[in-house]
Amino acid sequence: MKQWFAAGLLVLAVGYTAYGLSTLTLLTSSGRPAAGFFPLVIGVLLILSCAVNLWGDLREWIEAKQTGIVAVHQADPEAEAKADALGVDAHAIDGGPEFGRDVLIAFLYICGFVGLLNLLGALLAMMVFMFIFLFTFNRPHVVSNLIYSVALPGFLYGLFKILLNASLPVGPLGF
Amino acid sequence: MLADIASNLALGLSVAASPEGFLFLVIGAFLGMIVGLFPGFGPAAGIAVLIPMTFGLQPTIAIIMLAGIYYGSMYGGTITSILINTPGESATVASTIDGYPLAQKGRAGPALVMQAISSFFGGTIGVILITALAPSLANFAASFGPSEYFLIIAVGLLMLTTMMGNNKFKGFISALIGFAIGTVGVDVMSGQQRYTFGSPELIGGVYFVAVAIGLFGIGELLHCIFNGQHRQPAKRLRISFRDKEFWPSRKDYHESRWTFWRGSAIGFIAGVLPGSGATLGSIIGYSVEKKVANDPEKFGKGEMRGLVAPEAANNAASAGAMVPLLSLGIPGSGATAVLLGAFLMWGLQPGPLLIVNDPEFVWGLIASMYLGNMILIAMSIFAIPLFVKFLDIQYVNVVPVIVLLCVIGAFAINASIFETWILVLSGLVGFAMKSYGYSPAATVLALVLGSMAEETFLQTYIISQGTMNLFWERPVSLGLSIILLTIIVVPILLSLRSRTKGRQIDANGEAS
């Protein structure tokens, strides 16, 4: 997946630069930088660095395929890279299984929640999301899930709507 | 000068120690401890998610609370590092190396107390240094022009990416993505629309808070699910400060007496340097402590100095990172970038003039950090059993609450469903970035600083009539340009040297 993400970034970088070139002015009539100048600099740097990055990720992927050795799953790749750069062994938290399917489900639920906001109103959408999420990932505790799904959204709604006077989506029931 | 500092601090204390200021400082510190406790959910995420909850507050009180979350999380993050070998956030990764072995040896109590003391020591030294340095740096920075500002931003982002080891290209790309997002909207110089695709929602640009909450909040949450934290049972740990074994021994204090100072000094410098931050500060602190020790073989096996050094360093770094933020208006890490966003949201423009124009705010914030560290050491020692109880809550119950806070918070800022979708998209991108070694912090940093970088770059270009000689004509610019070149060239030379060495070893191996 890493190489696909890198490839996607390269495509976006090319799109960003091409769209900028076709819609923005690079220099004013007096030869000064115009609105497209800075995006062009960023775009060119993005294309170059994304291409090098994709090449590195592809090489890693091909190597892993040839040798059958897959890199250990890292819990915090950024912090570990920094530790590596300083020669500190911070791999104690490496490893463990990956739960890609759960990420997909959670993400779809979040999308569903945002989609429901304007349809049901903030309070009902929060309750529905909370219950479905807990019912999926914490199935054995139905009663506590139910209490949790009513109490917490109610508390947050009260906090934002009443205490902070924030503007929240209103549903057909008026809340 | 000392009299000035004393009177400024007295002014600050009148703000921070007011009933409202003190209440929200305690709330911020407490929330920060909790934010630090939940693995994978760092200070940047905590601040971003809780920004909408400060809407009803005065700007100074709001920032005092958000800053409390920032440095409070440094205290809380280590509790899980020590007890369950899982750093609460990336700045406490180095504390895990010796913290967990200490707990395995039955010394969890002394480790927790020593981390609290070293955090307090590092944090307080850091705040003392802010008090001394921030006004001087602000005075010095008052003479900076666009070339200096552009170079500081470039040095900060390059340092952030260079320190990512093998992932430096990914760090560089992350920063460029932030700049690219920052170009959306109306160009301030010409008024031309850029990348708006005809959408009125994008004319004002992509709102930073939604992106920050998405990248740090939803992104980190999805990453925690990916690591299976939602499937882990609650950790039922019991710790009582009445136990005799709870307190550190005299030997622990004696052996660590210089470590407190070294860790704090290293951490503060790392915090002040743009782009370094608390994670790097703690790792350097650990690395240096191991190097100067007469018995480095003890490190990694439950050595108290290996815990004290990164803890003093990450707290000093979190204080140090406030120096460039307050005096230059340039954040050095993801968390301070989110804080800068909060400053701007409240109409405060950090920079050399902030201390002059709004001394109550600046000194109120600094004074609150002194008080905050005192509150946090008391909480960290005497409320450890309470915070350990939070680990009883299953992560699966925490996830939907954070999602609700993120989504409702993002919507509430401008009552915009469009921005809420930007949050969701940023969450997905943040998850991928975190999983594949990119740096969401660099993206947010570049997004916040994007317009300033563009403006200063173009001003330099125009003033120097296209020659860019302003980058080396002024002494400060010249110094920064040399640093910039060094950051770019040195890693390339080192990499070439190690490749040549590798080839020589291979050739020698084949020959023999």
Interface residues (C-beta under 8 A of the other chain):
Chain A: M1 K2 F5 A6 L9 Y16 Y19 G20 T23 L24 T25 T28 G31 R32 P33 A34 A35 G36 F37 F38 P39 I42 G43 L45 L46 S49 C50 V52 N53 G56 H73 Q74 A75 D76 P77 E78 A79 E80 A81 K82 A83 D84 A85 L86 G87 V88 D89 A90 A92 I93 G96 P97 E98 F99 G100 D102 V103 A106 F107 I110 C111 F113 V114 L117 N118 A122 M126 F129 M130 F133 L134 F137 N138 Y148 L152 P153 L156 L159 F160 L163 L164 N165 A166 S167 L168 P169
Chain B: G40 P52 M53 F55 G56 N85 T86 P87 S90 V93 A94 T96 I97 Y100 M163 M164 G165 N166 N167 F169 K170 G171 F172 I173 L176 I177 F179 A180 T183 D187 M189 S190 Q192 R194 Y195 I218 L221 L222 I225 F226 N227 G228 H230 R231 T279 L280 I283 I284 Y286 S287 K290 G300 Q394 V396 N397 V399 P400 V401 V403 L404 L405 V407 I408 G409 F411 A412 A415 I417 T420 W421 V424 G427 L428 F431 A432 K434 S435 Y436 G437 Y438 S439 A441 E454 F457 L458 Y461 I462 G466
